[in-house]
């Protein structure tokens, strides 16, 4: 084997795969971001049943748990779990890569062009990760719920948010979700090649409106319970 052939063979062996590259990780973040964006939007719409009363919300929950003979909810949960793990992995990998590329920070950081949402993506992501764990233990398994009733999701919803500390954490998490979605939707459209000067204003407005609507509606739930609008 010639020297040139040996060099080419060595380069092929050491060439990073798609998922090892920053572009690949950004694509993973974008695709999983779309999945999670769809989930939180549908989840928010489903929870609006709480404003209609106990029977509609419990019927909605029963539908979710019985679709495809009870397997649908588990398949959906599995897909969402994989999306969350991959999204977190890609975010952590990109963060570590950026830190390794520049171990010493800039002497003067220019942040005028950056939004608050973009500068806090890492922190809102961590808070949302902790919130997901808490939310599952609170309203899915009932482990951290004061009076969990598997047969009555509406009652769990109301009694769970009756605890001020739980409602406060939920509200903080939804504010983080709003900021995370705002910058995330903008970034994923750019990663997937949908950026264009003609459409940038539309992309920015779409990200802002969707993030605001989802966060505001979700925040309304604990507030409605605490003020007695939603009650048993």
C-alpha positions in Angstrom: 0.0 0.0 0.0 1.4 3.4 -1.0 1.9 6.2 1.4 -1.0 8.1 -0.2 -3.3 5.1 0.1 -2.3 4.7 3.8 -3.0 8.3 4.5 -6.4 8.0 2.9 -7.2 4.9 4.8 -6.2 6.5 8.1 -8.3 9.6 7.3 -11.3 7.4 6.6 -10.9 5.6 9.9 -10.6 8.8 11.9 -13.2 10.7 10.0 -16.0 11.6 12.5 -19.5 10.3 11.8 -22.5 12.5 11.2 -23.6 12.3 14.9 -20.1 13.2 16.0 -20.1 16.5 14.1 -21.6 19.7 15.4 -23.9 19.8 12.4 -25.2 16.3 13.1 -25.9 17.2 16.8 -27.7 20.4 15.7 -29.9 18.4 13.4 -30.7 15.9 16.2 -31.6 18.9 18.4 -33.8 20.4 15.7 -35.6 17.2 14.9 -36.2 16.2 18.5 -37.1 19.9 19.2 -39.9 19.7 16.6 -41.2 16.5 18.3 -41.1 18.1 21.8 -42.7 21.3 20.4 -45.5 19.3 19.0 -45.9 17.4 22.3 -46.1 20.4 24.6 -48.6 22.1 22.2 -50.9 19.1 22.1 -50.5 18.5 25.9 -51.5 22.1 26.5 -54.6 21.8 24.3 -55.5 18.6 26.1 -55.2 20.1 29.5 -57.7 22.8 28.5 -60.3 20.1 29.2 -59.8 21.1 32.9 -61.8 24.3 32.2 -64.7 22.2 31.1 -65.0 20.3 34.3 -64.3 16.9 35.9 -66.1 14.6 33.4 -64.6 15.9 30.2 -61.0 15.9 31.5 -61.4 12.4 32.9 -62.9 11.1 29.6 -60.0 12.7 27.8 -57.5 10.9 30.1 -59.4 7.6 29.7 -59.2 8.0 25.9 -55.4 8.5 26.1 -54.9 5.4 28.3 -57.1 3.1 26.2 -56.1 4.1 22.7 -54.7 1.1 20.7 -55.8 -1.2 23.5 -53.7 0.6 26.1 -50.5 0.4 24.1 -50.7 3.8 22.4 -49.9 5.8 25.5 -46.8 3.7 26.2 -45.5 3.9 22.7 -46.0 7.6 22.8 -44.3 7.9 26.1 -41.4 5.8 24.8 -40.9 8.0 21.8 -41.0 11.2 23.9 -38.5 9.8 26.3 -36.1 9.0 23.5 -36.6 12.5 22.1 -35.9 14.1 25.5 -32.7 12.0 26.0 -31.4 12.7 22.5 -32.2 16.4 22.8 -30.4 16.6 26.1 -27.5 14.6 24.8 -27.1 16.9 21.8 -27.3 20.0 23.9 -24.7 18.8 26.4 -22.4 17.6 23.7 -22.5 20.9 21.9 -22.0 22.8 25.1 -18.9 20.7 26.0 -17.5 21.0 22.5 -17.9 24.8 22.6 -16.2 24.9 26.0 -13.3 22.8 24.8 -12.9 24.9 21.7 -12.6 28.1 23.8 -11.5 27.2 27.4 -10.8 30.9 28.1 -13.7 33.2 27.6 -13.7 36.4 25.6 -12.2 39.4 27.4 -15.3 41.4 26.5 -18.5 39.7 25.7 -20.9 41.5 23.3 -24.5 40.5 24.1 -26.4 43.4 22.5 -27.5 41.2 19.6 -28.4 38.2 21.8 -31.8 37.8 23.4 -32.3 36.8 27.0 -33.8 33.6 25.7 -30.7 32.6 23.7 -28.3 33.5 26.6 -30.3 31.3 29.1 -31.0 28.2 26.9 -28.7 26.0 28.9 -30.2 27.0 32.2 -33.8 26.8 31.1 -33.0 23.4 29.6 -31.7 22.1 32.9 -34.7 23.5 34.8 -37.1 21.9 32.3 -35.3 18.6 32.7 -35.8 18.7 36.4 -39.4 19.8 35.9 -40.1 16.8 33.6 -38.9 14.4 36.3 -41.0 16.2 39.0 -44.1 16.4 36.7 -44.0 12.7 36.0 -43.7 11.9 39.7 -46.3 14.4 40.6 -49.2 13.9 38.1 -48.3 10.6 36.3 -47.1 8.2 39.0 -48.4 10.2 42.0 -45.2 9.5 44.0 -44.9 13.2 45.0 -48.7 13.9 45.0 -50.4 14.6 48.4 -53.6 12.6 47.6 -53.1 10.8 44.2 -56.1 8.9 42.8 -55.3 6.9 39.6 -58.9 6.8 38.7 -59.5 10.6 38.8 -57.0 12.7 36.9 -59.1 15.8 37.3 -59.0 15.5 41.1 -55.2 14.9 40.9 -54.9 18.1 38.8 -56.8 20.2 41.2 -55.5 18.9 44.5 -51.9 18.9 43.1 -52.1 22.6 42.2 -53.7 23.5 45.5 -50.2 23.2 47.0 -48.7 26.7 46.5 -45.1 25.4 46.3 -46.0 22.9 43.5 -47.9 25.6 41.6 -44.9 28.0 42.0 -42.5 25.5 40.6 -44.9 24.8 37.7 -45.2 28.5 36.9 -41.4 29.0 36.9 -40.9 25.9 34.7 -43.5 27.3 32.2 -41.7 30.6 32.0 -38.5 28.7 31.3 -40.4 26.7 28.7 -41.6 29.9 27.0 -38.1 31.3 26.7 -36.7 27.9 25.6 -39.4 27.5 22.9 -39.0 31.1 21.7 -35.3 30.7 20.9 -35.6 26.9 20.1 -38.2 27.3 17.4 -36.2 30.1 15.8 -32.9 28.1 16.0 -34.3 24.8 14.7 -35.8 26.5 11.6 -32.4 27.9 10.9 -30.7 24.6 11.4 -33.1 22.9 9.0 -32.3 25.5 6.3 -35.6 27.4 6.5 -33.9 30.7 7.2 -34.4 33.4 4.5 -34.5 37.2 4.8 -38.0 37.1 3.3 -39.3 34.7 6.0 -37.2 35.7 9.0 -39.8 38.1 10.3 -42.5 35.4 10.0 -40.3 32.8 11.7 -39.6 35.3 14.6 -43.3 36.0 15.0 -44.3 32.4 14.9 -41.7 31.5 17.6 -42.8 34.4 19.8 -46.5 33.7 19.4 -46.3 29.9 20.0 -44.0 30.2 23.0 -46.2 32.9 24.5 -49.4 31.0 24.0 -48.1 27.7 25.3 -46.5 29.3 28.4 -49.5 31.5 29.1 -52.1 28.8 28.9 -50.0 26.4 31.0 -49.4 29.1 33.6 -53.2 29.7 33.7 -53.8 26.2 35.1 -52.2 26.5 38.6 -53.5 30.1 38.8 -57.0 29.0 38.0 -56.9 26.3 40.7 -55.4 28.6 43.3 -58.1 31.3 42.6 -60.9 28.8 42.6 -61.8 29.1 38.9 -61.0 25.4 38.5 -62.2 23.5 41.5 -63.7 20.2 42.7 
